[in-house]
């Protein structure tokens, strides 16, 4: 192959980042649902996906080998490497799921039952020092490099409501669980989700499913009605 022929070869995406490539694709809406544990995220996700004919992308904690160790020790092992590996695993798998979702959004609407802020919040709770700094560097790199959902639904509830639901599901409530629920809710009350996403042009909508909507049927209907108007 001579020099002239070589210079005429064009690689379409040579100077295009993944974020730019995915944003340029014609696609259906991408919606993420987030919030602390036990606020009906999965229930709302399933109902919304069914209503929109959307595909669900979800975190699968059961696949995380580090989380399994943490659960087997009751969360009592204060090993920074173990907790760091746990959060880095969630971050890496969430990034992979988000990337796959935006590629598949050309064919179908997408609903996530998580947002990338979730591993960020857990990392800030569990990590410190160099481990936290390394995680935050990687998180911000990924957050900036990925396209954002069109809409983020943040669902909340007060500490007592979440603990009641845990007890109703037969979960053992000890000091570790109580403190974790309180810490998580504290982070969400600081509006960390809207601070991360609204600057990127994402519409963030908050639903309090304790004060506004005391049962899952009401909040599912309200979420669907609200999104229908936006979409």
C-alpha positions in Angstrom: 0.0 0.0 0.0 1.5 3.3 -1.0 1.6 6.5 1.0 -1.2 8.2 -0.9 -3.6 5.3 -0.3 -2.7 5.1 3.4 -3.5 8.8 3.9 -7.0 8.3 2.4 -8.1 5.7 5.0 -10.5 7.3 7.4 -11.2 5.9 10.9 -14.7 7.3 11.8 -14.3 7.5 15.5 -10.6 8.2 15.7 -11.0 11.5 17.5 -14.4 10.9 19.2 -14.6 10.0 22.9 -17.0 7.4 24.1 -19.2 10.1 25.7 -19.4 12.0 22.4 -20.1 8.9 20.4 -23.0 7.8 22.7 -24.5 11.3 22.9 -24.6 11.7 19.2 -26.6 8.5 18.6 -30.3 8.8 18.0 -31.9 7.0 20.9 -34.8 6.6 23.3 -34.9 8.2 26.8 -32.6 6.9 29.5 -34.0 7.2 33.1 -32.2 6.4 36.4 -33.9 5.7 39.7 -31.8 6.2 42.8 -32.0 6.8 46.6 -31.0 4.9 49.8 -31.9 1.3 50.3 -35.5 0.1 50.9 -37.3 3.1 49.3 -39.0 0.9 46.6 -36.4 1.7 43.9 -36.7 -1.8 42.3 -40.5 -1.8 42.5 -40.7 1.6 40.8 -38.1 0.6 38.2 -40.1 -2.6 37.2 -43.4 -0.7 37.0 -41.9 2.1 35.0 -40.1 -0.2 32.6 -43.3 -2.2 32.0 -45.2 1.0 31.3 -42.6 2.4 28.9 -41.7 -0.9 27.3 -38.2 -0.2 28.5 -35.2 -2.4 29.3 -34.0 -2.5 32.9 -30.3 -2.2 33.8 -29.5 -3.1 37.4 -26.7 -3.6 39.9 -26.3 -7.2 40.8 -24.7 -7.3 44.3 -24.7 -11.1 44.4 -22.0 -11.1 41.7 -19.7 -9.0 43.9 -17.2 -11.3 45.7 -16.1 -8.6 48.1 -19.6 -7.8 49.2 -20.2 -11.5 50.0 -17.2 -11.4 52.4 -18.5 -8.2 54.0 -21.9 -9.7 54.5 -20.5 -13.0 55.9 -18.6 -11.0 58.5 -21.6 -8.8 59.4 -19.8 -5.7 58.2 -17.6 -5.8 61.3 -14.2 -6.2 59.5 -12.6 -2.8 59.2 -10.3 -3.7 56.3 -9.7 -0.7 54.1 -8.5 -2.9 51.2 -11.7 -5.1 51.4 -14.0 -2.1 51.4 -12.0 -0.4 48.7 -12.2 -3.4 46.4 -15.9 -3.6 47.1 -16.6 0.0 46.0 -14.2 -0.2 43.0 -16.1 -3.4 41.8 -19.4 -1.6 42.0 -18.0 1.5 40.2 -16.5 -0.6 37.4 -19.6 -2.7 36.9 -21.9 0.3 37.0 -19.8 2.0 34.4 -20.0 -1.1 32.2 -23.8 -1.3 32.6 -24.3 2.4 31.8 -22.1 2.1 28.7 -24.1 -0.9 27.4 -27.4 0.8 28.2 -26.6 3.9 26.1 -25.6 1.6 23.2 -28.9 -0.3 23.4 -30.9 2.9 23.9 -31.0 3.2 20.1 -33.5 0.4 20.1 -35.5 0.8 23.4 -36.0 3.1 26.4 -33.8 2.4 29.3 -34.4 2.4 33.0 -31.7 2.0 35.6 -32.4 1.1 39.3 -29.2 2.8 40.3 -27.1 5.9 39.6 -23.4 6.3 39.6 -23.6 8.4 42.7 -24.4 5.3 44.8 -20.9 3.8 44.9 -19.5 7.3 45.4 -21.7 7.8 48.5 -20.8 4.4 49.9 -17.1 5.0 49.3 -17.2 8.3 51.1 -18.8 6.5 54.1 -16.4 3.5 54.2 -13.1 4.7 52.8 -10.5 7.2 53.9 -7.0 8.4 53.1 -5.3 7.2 49.9 -8.0 4.6 49.3 -10.7 7.3 49.2 -8.6 9.7 47.1 -7.9 7.0 44.6 -11.6 6.0 44.4 -12.7 9.7 44.0 -10.2 10.2 41.2 -11.5 7.2 39.3 -15.1 8.1 40.0 -14.8 11.7 38.6 -13.0 10.4 35.6 -15.8 8.0 34.8 -18.5 10.4 35.7 -17.1 13.0 33.3 -16.5 10.5 30.5 -20.0 9.0 30.4 -23.2 10.4 29.0 -25.8 11.2 31.7 -29.4 9.9 32.0 -32.0 12.3 30.6 -33.9 12.1 33.9 -32.9 10.9 37.4 -35.7 10.0 39.8 -34.5 10.3 43.5 -36.7 8.5 45.9 -36.4 9.1 49.7 -37.9 8.1 53.0 -37.0 8.9 56.6 -34.8 6.6 58.8 -37.7 5.1 60.8 -39.6 4.2 57.7 -36.6 2.4 56.1 -35.8 0.5 59.4 -39.5 -0.6 59.6 -39.4 -2.0 56.1 -36.1 -3.8 56.9 -37.8 -5.4 60.0 -40.8 -6.3 57.9 -38.6 -8.2 55.5 -37.1 -10.1 58.4 -33.7 -8.3 58.4 -31.7 -8.2 61.6 -31.4 -4.6 62.8 -28.3 -4.0 64.8 -26.1 -0.9 65.5 -24.3 -1.3 62.2 -27.5 -1.3 60.1 -29.0 1.6 62.0 -25.9 3.7 61.6 -25.6 2.8 57.9 -29.2 3.9 57.2 -28.6 7.2 59.1 -25.4 7.9 57.2 -26.9 7.1 53.8 -29.9 9.3 54.4 -27.6 12.0 55.5 -25.8 12.0 52.2 -29.0 12.1 50.2 -30.3 15.0 52.3 -27.3 17.0 51.2 -28.7 16.9 47.7 -25.6 15.1 46.4 -27.6 13.5 43.5 -28.8 16.9 42.1 -25.4 18.5 42.6 -23.8 15.8 40.5 -26.4 15.5 37.7 -28.1 18.9 37.3 -24.9 20.6 36.2 -24.8 18.1 33.4 -28.2 19.0 32.1 -30.1 16.1 33.6 -33.5 16.7 35.1 -33.6 15.5 38.7 -37.0 14.8 40.3 -37.4 14.0 44.0 -40.2 12.0 45.5 -40.6 11.5 49.3 -42.4 8.1 49.6 -43.1 8.6 53.3 -44.6 12.1 53.5 -46.0 12.4 50.0 -46.7 8.8 49.1 -47.1 6.3 52.0 -47.5 3.3 49.8 -45.8 2.0 46.6 -48.9 2.2 44.4 -49.2 6.0 44.9 -45.6 6.7 44.2 -45.5 4.4 41.1 -48.5 6.2 39.6 -47.0 9.7 40.4 -43.6 8.8 38.9 -45.3 7.5 35.7 -47.5 10.6 35.4 -44.6 12.9 35.9 -42.4 11.2 33.4 -45.1 10.9 30.9 -45.4 14.7 30.8 -41.6 15.1 30.5 -41.1 12.5 27.8 
